[in-house]
Amino acid sequence: MTPRAITFELNGEPVTTLAEPLEPLQAVVHDRLGLTGTKAGCRQGSCGSCTVQVDGEPVLSCLVPIEHVEGRSVRTIEGLTPEGGELSPLQAAFHEGFATQCGFCSPGMITAASALLERNPNPSREEIIEALSNNVCRCTGIEPIIQAVQDAAARMRALEEAAA
């Protein structure tokens, strides 16, 4: 196939890149655009390390052809970090709660959890498990990750209440 220009929004900024139409979004974001937080794990949609948000919904970017994001909004783990480099409440909860070990799955986990918390600021344990069901962690185990999402939700609600 002939490469063509694909235009989309990446972490709030317009991007145009030349790509093969069926090239995976993960490969374009990681290899061509240099956002290395979007990992290539299994490349089969089984591990979730490549999770990004497309129009606010978590997707497995290794399974999404780049042409499917034409004109859409893509957010990666880099796009979830506040300006100034400090950690978001979700990132801080993962760090402080020891919800990472090797860190390979963390960007995908945090990206999926962020989408959940944007839709539902007070998710149940079951909703958290469901939201993270496409993501696999082989080091930490799910319990510290669930706790980190619960802690982040509480922090985010407290920040909203303080601002009101």
C-alpha positions as a Python dict, from the first residue, in 0.01 Angstrom:
ca = {
    (1, 'M'): (0, 0, 0),
    (2, 'T'): (107, 356, -56),
    (3, 'P'): (180, 568, 252),
    (4, 'R'): (-52, 862, 301),
    (5, 'A'): (-80, 1160, 532),
    (6, 'I'): (-287, 1089, 842),
    (7, 'T'): (-395, 1387, 1054),
    (8, 'F'): (-521, 1356, 1410),
    (9, 'E'): (-490, 1520, 1749),
    (10, 'L'): (-223, 1369, 1975),
    (11, 'N'): (-225, 1476, 2339),
    (12, 'G'): (-403, 1798, 2245),
    (13, 'E'): (-178, 1889, 1952),
    (14, 'P'): (-253, 1845, 1581),
    (15, 'V'): (-27, 1589, 1413),
    (16, 'T'): (15, 1486, 1052),
    (17, 'T'): (229, 1184, 975),
    (18, 'L'): (296, 974, 671),
    (19, 'A'): (194, 613, 734),
    (20, 'E'): (80, 294, 572),
    (21, 'P'): (-300, 278, 609),
    (22, 'L'): (-299, -50, 805),
    (23, 'E'): (5, 36, 1017),
    (24, 'P'): (-81, -4, 1388),
    (25, 'L'): (-141, 314, 1586),
    (26, 'Q'): (101, 183, 1850),
    (27, 'A'): (389, 164, 1602),
    (28, 'V'): (325, 514, 1470),
    (29, 'V'): (295, 672, 1815),
    (30, 'H'): (594, 489, 1963),
    (31, 'D'): (836, 450, 1673),
    (32, 'R'): (761, 744, 1447),
    (33, 'L'): (632, 1007, 1690),
    (34, 'G'): (863, 909, 1978),
    (35, 'L'): (607, 871, 2257),
    (36, 'T'): (767, 566, 2415),
    (37, 'G'): (514, 527, 2696),
    (38, 'T'): (289, 338, 2456),
    (39, 'K'): (452, -5, 2475),
    (40, 'A'): (453, -289, 2225),
    (41, 'G'): (393, -598, 2434),
    (42, 'C'): (222, -889, 2267),
    (43, 'R'): (120, -703, 1949),
    (44, 'Q'): (-196, -919, 1953),
    (45, 'G'): (-429, -725, 2184),
    (46, 'S'): (-377, -959, 2478),
    (47, 'C'): (-165, -762, 2726),
    (48, 'G'): (-289, -401, 2724),
    (49, 'S'): (56, -242, 2745),
    (50, 'C'): (-28, -43, 2430),
    (51, 'T'): (-350, 109, 2569),
    (52, 'V'): (-421, 466, 2461),
    (53, 'Q'): (-740, 669, 2458),
    (54, 'V'): (-916, 749, 2132),
    (55, 'D'): (-1183, 1012, 2182),
    (56, 'G'): (-1166, 936, 2555),
    (57, 'E'): (-1214, 560, 2526),
    (58, 'P'): (-934, 313, 2602),
    (59, 'V'): (-824, 110, 2300),
    (60, 'L'): (-552, -144, 2233),
    (61, 'S'): (-340, 59, 1992),
    (62, 'C'): (-163, -246, 1851),
    (63, 'L'): (-498, -348, 1697),
    (64, 'V'): (-605, -5, 1569),
    (65, 'P'): (-495, 82, 1215),
    (66, 'I'): (-361, 437, 1201),
    (67, 'E'): (-620, 531, 941),
    (68, 'H'): (-894, 476, 1202),
    (69, 'V'): (-775, 776, 1404),
    (70, 'E'): (-793, 1021, 1112),
    (71, 'G'): (-957, 1337, 1250),
    (72, 'R'): (-987, 1194, 1601),
    (73, 'S'): (-827, 1266, 1937),
    (74, 'V'): (-560, 1028, 2073),
    (75, 'R'): (-422, 1056, 2425),
    (76, 'T'): (-124, 859, 2551),
    (77, 'I'): (30, 830, 2897),
    (78, 'E'): (240, 1136, 2809),
    (79, 'G'): (-83, 1331, 2757),
    (80, 'L'): (-205, 1240, 3105),
    (81, 'T'): (87, 1408, 3283),
    (82, 'P'): (7, 1761, 3401),
    (83, 'E'): (215, 2053, 3275),
    (84, 'G'): (523, 2113, 3484),
    (85, 'G'): (605, 1743, 3506),
    (86, 'E'): (435, 1670, 3838),
    (87, 'L'): (236, 1352, 3866),
    (88, 'S'): (-141, 1340, 3826),
    (89, 'P'): (-333, 1207, 4128),
    (90, 'L'): (-365, 872, 3947),
    (91, 'Q'): (5, 852, 3866),
    (92, 'A'): (94, 953, 4223),
    (93, 'A'): (-137, 685, 4364),
    (94, 'F'): (31, 420, 4148),
    (95, 'H'): (375, 539, 4259),
    (96, 'E'): (297, 577, 4630),
    (97, 'G'): (91, 257, 4646),
    (98, 'F'): (364, 42, 4489),
    (99, 'A'): (128, -45, 4203),
    (100, 'T'): (421, -82, 3965),
    (101, 'Q'): (726, -306, 3961),
    (102, 'C'): (885, -339, 3620),
    (103, 'G'): (658, -60, 3491),
    (104, 'F'): (596, -213, 3149),
    (105, 'C'): (219, -241, 3197),
    (106, 'S'): (186, 83, 3396),
    (107, 'P'): (124, 326, 3108),
    (108, 'G'): (-157, 109, 2973),
    (109, 'M'): (-304, 52, 3320),
    (110, 'I'): (-296, 423, 3404),
    (111, 'T'): (-442, 520, 3066),
    (112, 'A'): (-729, 271, 3105),
    (113, 'A'): (-789, 376, 3467),
    (114, 'S'): (-788, 742, 3368),
    (115, 'A'): (-1065, 682, 3114),
    (116, 'L'): (-1267, 507, 3384),
    (117, 'L'): (-1222, 787, 3638),
    (118, 'E'): (-1319, 1050, 3382),
    (119, 'R'): (-1648, 864, 3322),
    (120, 'N'): (-1704, 755, 3681),
    (121, 'P'): (-1533, 945, 3965),
    (122, 'N'): (-1642, 686, 4223),
    (123, 'P'): (-1606, 340, 4067),
    (124, 'S'): (-1673, 21, 4256),
    (125, 'R'): (-1408, -247, 4286),
    (126, 'E'): (-1592, -449, 4019),
    (127, 'E'): (-1599, -150, 3781),
    (128, 'I'): (-1225, -101, 3827),
    (129, 'I'): (-1159, -468, 3755),
    (130, 'E'): (-1376, -450, 3443),
    (131, 'A'): (-1205, -131, 3321),
    (132, 'L'): (-863, -293, 3359),
    (133, 'S'): (-965, -632, 3219),
    (134, 'N'): (-774, -577, 2892),
    (135, 'N'): (-452, -506, 3082),
    (136, 'V'): (-222, -770, 3224),
    (137, 'C'): (38, -719, 3497),
    (138, 'R'): (279, -1005, 3548),
    (139, 'C'): (481, -849, 3831),
    (140, 'T'): (272, -647, 4075),
    (141, 'G'): (-55, -832, 4069),
    (142, 'I'): (-394, -666, 4051),
    (143, 'E'): (-456, -582, 4419),
    (144, 'P'): (-214, -287, 4451),
    (145, 'I'): (-338, -158, 4116),
    (146, 'I'): (-703, -171, 4224),
    (147, 'Q'): (-610, 4, 4549),
    (148, 'A'): (-419, 274, 4358),
    (149, 'V'): (-723, 344, 4138),
    (150, 'Q'): (-947, 362, 4447),
    (151, 'D'): (-699, 596, 4619),
    (152, 'A'): (-674, 815, 4310),
    (153, 'A'): (-1052, 837, 4285),
    (154, 'A'): (-1070, 953, 4648),
    (155, 'R'): (-791, 1209, 4590),
    (156, 'M'): (-960, 1344, 4279),
    (157, 'R'): (-1296, 1376, 4454),
    (158, 'A'): (-1128, 1559, 4745),
    (159, 'L'): (-961, 1801, 4502),
    (160, 'E'): (-1294, 1870, 4331),
    (161, 'E'): (-1467, 1928, 4665),
    (162, 'A'): (-1191, 2164, 4778),
    (163, 'A'): (-1219, 2361, 4453),
    (164, 'A'): (-1599, 2394, 4485),
}
